Amino acid sequence: MNFYRVMWRDEERNRAVEIFVDYRASRAGVEIVKLRPTRVMLLSDSGEAVRRVIHVRTQAGQRFLARQFEQRQEKVAMLTDQIRARRQYQGQSDELPLAL
């Protein structure tokens, strides 16, 4: 299992969410296994500065934020493309066995 870290900037709610994406890679492509939001940064009104950081420690909080992210399906589709591109850039072969 591999992971990928993304920062989701939620403009509507004036926040940024750090999410770790657990995924599996194979010859067929990239499969997202789980989204693990770890912290939420509340931004200032201008959106430039972080006012407060909230760590997501509960599974309920992680599920809630993951569902919000998944509701924007174009974001999830972009994730698989980003992960695939990153793996190709780093020269990682999808045909190698995955470390568990």
C-alpha positions in Angstrom: 0.0 0.0 0.0 1.3 3.4 -0.9 0.2 6.9 0.1 0.1 10.3 -1.4 -0.3 13.7 0.5 -2.6 16.4 -0.9 -3.7 19.8 0.3 -7.4 20.4 -0.6 -8.2 24.1 -0.7 -11.9 24.4 0.1 -12.7 28.0 -1.1 -16.4 27.8 -0.1 -15.5 27.2 3.5 -12.3 29.2 3.6 -10.1 26.3 4.7 -7.4 23.9 3.6 -7.5 20.2 4.4 -4.5 17.9 4.5 -5.4 14.5 3.2 -3.4 11.3 3.0 -4.6 9.1 0.1 -3.9 5.4 0.5 -3.7 3.8 -2.9 -2.8 0.6 -4.8 -1.0 0.7 -8.1 -1.3 -2.0 -10.7 -0.9 -2.5 -14.4 -4.6 -1.4 -14.8 -4.0 1.9 -13.0 -4.3 3.5 -9.6 -7.0 2.5 -7.1 -7.7 4.8 -4.2 -8.3 2.7 -1.1 -8.9 5.3 1.5 -8.9 9.0 2.2 -7.4 10.0 5.5 -7.9 13.7 6.4 -5.4 14.6 9.1 -5.8 18.3 9.7 -7.9 21.4 8.8 -6.4 24.8 8.5 -8.9 27.6 8.9 -7.8 30.6 6.8 -8.1 34.3 7.3 -10.8 36.2 5.4 -8.2 37.1 2.7 -7.3 33.4 2.4 -3.6 34.2 2.8 -2.9 33.3 6.4 -3.7 30.3 8.6 -5.8 31.4 11.6 -6.1 28.0 13.3 -5.1 24.4 12.8 -7.5 21.6 13.9 -6.1 18.1 13.9 -8.6 15.4 12.8 -8.2 12.6 15.4 -11.5 10.7 15.2 -12.7 8.3 12.5 -16.0 10.1 12.4 -14.2 13.4 11.6 -12.1 11.7 8.9 -15.2 10.1 7.3 -17.0 13.4 7.3 -14.2 15.3 5.6 -13.6 12.4 3.2 -17.2 12.5 2.1 -17.1 16.2 1.5 -14.0 15.7 -0.7 -15.6 12.8 -2.5 -18.7 14.8 -3.3 -16.4 16.8 -5.6 -15.9 13.8 -7.9 -13.7 15.8 -10.3 -11.2 16.1 -7.4 -11.0 12.4 -6.9 -10.5 11.8 -10.7 -7.7 14.4 -10.6 -6.1 12.5 -7.7 -5.7 9.3 -9.7 -4.2 11.3 -12.6 -1.8 13.1 -10.2 -0.7 9.9 -8.5 -0.1 8.2 -11.9 1.9 11.1 -13.2 4.0 11.3 -10.0 4.8 7.6 -10.2 5.8 7.9 -13.8 7.9 11.0 -13.1 9.7 9.1 -10.2 10.2 6.1 -12.4 8.1 3.8 -10.3 6.8 0.8 -12.2 3.3 -0.3 -11.5 4.3 -3.8 -12.3 6.5 -4.2 -9.2 5.0 -5.9 -6.2 3.6 -3.5 -3.6 5.2 -3.3 -0.1 2.6 -4.0 2.6 
